[in-house]
């Protein structure tokens, strides 16, 4: 039993993901569950099973797969799993847990704009609308490089600081 992502397993995962139909996730769930049967406890397969259930709207089921996958994941797959896990917790109304995941994930992957944006969604859902807006303002100040916005960068950052 391997918990690695071999080139063959990566190609199989990619093929299953490419055939995914968001409107009918049953075949994708079945595909990844079958793959998991052949690769028990493989974190990369666990992540894909969780993601399939998540996309199907079965967040409670997805959470367990994400939690089992995370300790064995690294790099980009770990970042994506953390984002999906945090987002799923938000969808389940588990805002404190979601925020804790996003705080940790943003520290682990400080370059990830998507983590910051999804953290803002959790802040908004948890009623922390000013902090949510502040988070998005900082993403804008950090990433949108237009003369029009750069002229007001200090004001944007100042407002973000005030709101947070």
N, C-alpha and C positions, 0 to 999 in steps of 0.2 A: 504494500500500500504506500503510495507516494502522496505527499502533500504539496509537491512542487507543481509548477505550471510548465509542463513539457511542451515542446513545439506542437506535438500531435494533439495534446489536450487543448492547447490554445486554439488550434485550427478547428477542432470539434466545437468548442464553445462559440467561436466566431460564426461558424456555420449555423448553429442553433439560434444565435442571436439575430443573424441576418434574415432568418425565416419568420421571425416574431411578427405577430399580427396583434397590435394593441387592442383591437376590437374583439379578439377571440384568443385569449391567453392560454386556454386549455391545452392546446398542442405544445406550446412552449413549456408550460409547467411540466407536462408529461415527459418531454424531451430531457429537461434538466433533472427531473427526479430520477429518470432512468440512468442518466449519466452519473448521478450521485450514487446510485446503487453499485455502479462499477468502480467508483472512486470515493468510497466512504470517507467522510471527514476531510476531504480535500477543500481547503478554504476558498479556492477560486470557483469551484463548482457550488459550494454552499452559498457564496455570494450571488451567483447567477440564479440559483433556485429562489433565494430571497427576493431578488430583483423581479423575478417573474411573478411571484405572489404579490409583491408590492404593486406592480403595474396592473395586475388583475383586481386591485382594490382590496386585497386580503392582507391588510397591514399587520394585524395581530400575528398571522402566520409568518410573515416576512421578518418580523423582529427577531424571532428565535434563530433564523438562518443567519442574519447579519451578525448577531452576537456570537454565534459559533464560528463564523468566518473571520471576524476581525483580528483575533490574536495571530493568525497565520498569514495575514496579508501584508504586503509592503507596496511602496511606490504608488503609482497612479491608481491601481485597483483598490488599495487601502483608502486613498482619498475619496474615490467614488463611493465606496461602501460607507464611509463615515458620513458623507453628504446624504446618501439615501437613508441611512439609519436615522440620522438626526431629523430629516424631513418626515420620515414615517412616524417617529415619536411625536412630532408636532401634529401630524394628522390625527393621531390618537389622543390629542389633548394633553400629552405628557410634556408640557412646556419646560419645566425645570430640567428634566433629563435631556431634552432636545438642546436646550441652551448649553448645558454642560458638555455635550458631545461637540457642539459647534465651537465652543471656547477652546476645547482641547484640540480639535481638528485645525482650527485657524492658527493655533500656536505651532502645530506640527507642519502645516502647509501654509505658511504666511503669504505665499505668492498666489494662492487660489482665490480668484475673484468669485467663483461660483459658491464656495463655502461662505464667504461674507454675505453674498446676496441671500442665500438660504437661511443664514443666521438672522438676517433682517426680517425675513418672513416669519420666523419663529418669534422674534421680538414683537412684531406687529400682532401676531395671533395671541400672544401673552398679554396684550394690552400696553406694551411699552412702545407706543407709537413714535415718541420723540427719539428714543434710542434706535429704532428701526430706520427712521429717516436719517439720523446721523450716520449710521453704518453705510447707507446707500450714498450719502453725500461724499463720504470718504472714498468709496469705490470710484465715484465719478471724478473726484479731484485727483485720484491716483492714476486713473486709466484713460480718461477722455482728454485727448491732446488736441484741442482746438484753440486758436488764438482767442476766440470769444470767451471760452471758459477759463483759460489760463490767466486772462486779465483779472478775473475775479476769484482766483484760486485761494488767496488768503481769506477772503470773505466766506467762501464755501467751507473752508476748514474751520474758521472761527465759528460759523453757525453750527457745524457738526460738533465742535467742542461744547458749545453752549447747550445743545440738545442732549448731549450724552451726559 
